[in-house]
Amino acid sequence: MGVILADLITIAPALRTAYPDVPPNLLLEPQAERQRIFGNVVPFRSAERARPILLFIDDVHWADTAVCFCCITWRGACATCAC
C-alpha cells in the first residue's frame, strides 16, 4: 500500500498532511513515472467500484499530456470493470 499511497500523494499533495511518514517513491524517467503512477491509481479506483465517482476536469482545453494519459487510463479501466 505504501507505493500506491506515495503515488496518490504525488497526485494530491494535500494527502501529505494526513500521511506524513510515507516516503516518496524513487524517481523514474518521466514516461515510466507516469505509467507507474497511473497504473497504481487505477487499481485504487477499482477497489471503490461500489461507490460512484465524479471526475471533473476544469479547463480541459489546457490539459497536458499527463492529464490526457490519466483520462485515457481511467476510461479504459472503467470500460472493463463490472460496475
C-alpha positions in Angstrom: 0.0 0.0 0.0 3.0 2.3 0.6 3.9 2.6 -3.1 0.3 3.3 -4.1 -0.2 5.8 -1.3 3.1 7.6 -2.3 1.8 7.9 -5.8 -1.6 9.2 -4.6 0.3 11.9 -2.6 2.2 12.8 -5.8 -1.1 13.5 -7.5 -2.8 15.1 -4.5 -0.1 16.7 -2.2 -2.7 17.7 0.4 -2.7 14.0 1.4 0.8 14.5 2.8 -0.6 16.1 5.9 -2.6 13.0 6.7 0.2 10.6 5.9 3.5 12.5 6.7 5.5 9.3 7.2 5.0 7.8 3.7 8.3 8.2 1.8 8.2 9.2 -1.8 8.8 6.6 -4.5 12.1 6.5 -6.4 12.0 8.8 -9.4 12.0 7.2 -12.8 12.2 8.6 -16.3 9.1 10.8 -16.9 7.2 8.3 -19.1 7.9 5.4 -16.7 6.9 7.6 -13.8 3.5 8.5 -15.4 2.9 4.8 -16.2 3.7 3.7 -12.6 1.5 6.5 -11.0 -1.5 5.9 -13.2 -1.0 2.1 -13.0 -1.2 2.4 -9.3 -4.2 4.7 -9.2 -6.4 2.6 -11.5 -6.4 -0.4 -9.1 -7.2 2.0 -6.2 -10.3 3.2 -8.2 -11.2 -0.4 -8.9 -11.4 -1.1 -5.2 -14.0 1.6 -4.9 -16.4 0.1 -7.5 -19.3 0.0 -5.1 -19.3 3.8 -4.9 -19.6 6.1 -7.9 -17.0 8.7 -8.6 -17.3 12.0 -10.4 -14.1 13.2 -12.1 -14.4 16.9 -13.0 -11.6 18.4 -15.1 -12.0 22.1 -15.4 -10.4 23.9 -18.4 -9.7 20.6 -20.2 -8.5 22.5 -23.2 -5.4 23.3 -21.2 -4.8 19.7 -20.3 -1.2 18.5 -20.8 -0.1 15.0 -21.9 -0.1 13.6 -18.4 -3.7 14.6 -17.8 -4.8 13.2 -21.1 -3.0 9.9 -20.4 -4.6 9.7 -17.0 -8.1 10.2 -18.5 -7.4 7.5 -21.1 -6.1 5.1 -18.5 -9.2 5.6 -16.3 -11.6 5.4 -19.2 -10.1 2.0 -20.2 -10.3 0.8 -16.6 -13.9 1.9 -16.2 -14.9 0.3 -19.5 -13.5 -3.1 -18.4 -14.8 -3.1 -14.8 -18.1 -4.9 -13.9 -19.7 -1.8 -12.3 
